């Protein structure tokens, strides 16, 4: 199982190279007894381990070389959301805001997949300037979009995001209730915990829906430990 995700600030240049060399060894990129090749950052961005790819993004930002911009832009297509978010932050730190602007534009796309993925990445940035983007997405008729946006607003310290989720839990359709409960149960907030408790104890909520929510809550809480 992959190790805990490290914060970018925890990596040093030497660690980036060391971790990548271990990655080479583990996946049989060289024969036993042969000295591993000196890994490149291009290699690191293609590594299986998300920790290695995050380390590579950190190192690219630190080096601030001409080729760093092109490599960081290639990381914007990484399947792992934290890697994409880290690449956006790195590019912004190097004076290139085009990636962030692209994801903001995608957050308004008609395609659900494009819009949802853009919001997932933007939420990782925890950037207060993105509040208007999330506020707009909170009005979406799609429960997954509006819930994700509400979660992002709450992560920025906006209680409106929390209240929106509590409202969905109390008054939304079945999909909205399930989506909202899944997040509310995972945060240490008295108002959120009270809302989930009231929902599960209500006689007006169908037992089948309660069971679905309860099952999701058990999985979410288990994932925290």
Secondary structure in CASP SS format (residue, H / E / C, confidence):
PFRMAT SS
TARGET T0000
AUTHOR 0000-0000-0000
METHOD secondary structure of the structure
MODEL  1
X C 1.00
X C 1.00
X C 1.00
X C 1.00
X C 1.00
X C 1.00
X C 1.00
X H 1.00
X H 1.00
X H 1.00
X C 1.00
X C 1.00
X H 1.00
X H 1.00
X H 1.00
X H 1.00
X H 1.00
X H 1.00
X H 1.00
X H 1.00
X H 1.00
X H 1.00
X H 1.00
X H 1.00
X H 1.00
X H 1.00
X C 1.00
X C 1.00
X C 1.00
X C 1.00
X C 1.00
X C 1.00
X C 1.00
X C 1.00
X C 1.00
X C 1.00
X C 1.00
X C 1.00
X C 1.00
X C 1.00
X H 1.00
X H 1.00
X H 1.00
X H 1.00
X H 1.00
X C 1.00
X C 1.00
X C 1.00
X C 1.00
X H 1.00
X H 1.00
X H 1.00
X H 1.00
X H 1.00
X H 1.00
X H 1.00
X H 1.00
X H 1.00
X H 1.00
X H 1.00
X H 1.00
X H 1.00
X H 1.00
X C 1.00
X C 1.00
X H 1.00
X H 1.00
X H 1.00
X H 1.00
X H 1.00
X H 1.00
X H 1.00
X H 1.00
X H 1.00
X H 1.00
X H 1.00
X H 1.00
X C 1.00
X C 1.00
X C 1.00
X H 1.00
X H 1.00
X H 1.00
X H 1.00
X H 1.00
X H 1.00
X H 1.00
X H 1.00
X H 1.00
X H 1.00
X H 1.00
X H 1.00
X H 1.00
X C 1.00
X C 1.00
X C 1.00
X C 1.00
X H 1.00
X H 1.00
X H 1.00
X H 1.00
X H 1.00
X H 1.00
X H 1.00
X H 1.00
X H 1.00
X C 1.00
X C 1.00
X C 1.00
X C 1.00
X C 1.00
X H 1.00
X H 1.00
X H 1.00
X H 1.00
X H 1.00
X H 1.00
X H 1.00
X H 1.00
X H 1.00
X H 1.00
X H 1.00
X H 1.00
X H 1.00
X H 1.00
X C 1.00
X C 1.00
X H 1.00
X H 1.00
X H 1.00
X H 1.00
X H 1.00
X H 1.00
X H 1.00
X H 1.00
X H 1.00
X H 1.00
X C 1.00
X C 1.00
X C 1.00
X C 1.00
X C 1.00
X H 1.00
X H 1.00
X H 1.00
X H 1.00
X H 1.00
X H 1.00
X H 1.00
X H 1.00
X H 1.00
X H 1.00
X H 1.00
X H 1.00
X H 1.00
X C 1.00
X C 1.00
X C 1.00
X H 1.00
X H 1.00
X H 1.00
X H 1.00
X H 1.00
X H 1.00
X H 1.00
X H 1.00
X H 1.00
X H 1.00
X H 1.00
X H 1.00
X H 1.00
X C 1.00
X C 1.00
X H 1.00
X H 1.00
X H 1.00
X H 1.00
X H 1.00
X H 1.00
X H 1.00
X H 1.00
X H 1.00
X H 1.00
X H 1.00
X C 1.00
X C 1.00
X C 1.00
X C 1.00
X C 1.00
X H 1.00
X H 1.00
X H 1.00
X H 1.00
X H 1.00
X H 1.00
X H 1.00
X H 1.00
X H 1.00
X H 1.00
X H 1.00
X H 1.00
X C 1.00
X C 1.00
X C 1.00
X C 1.00
X C 1.00
X H 1.00
X H 1.00
X H 1.00
X H 1.00
X H 1.00
X H 1.00
X H 1.00
X H 1.00
X H 1.00
X H 1.00
X H 1.00
X H 1.00
X H 1.00
X H 1.00
X H 1.00
X H 1.00
X H 1.00
X C 1.00
X C 1.00
END
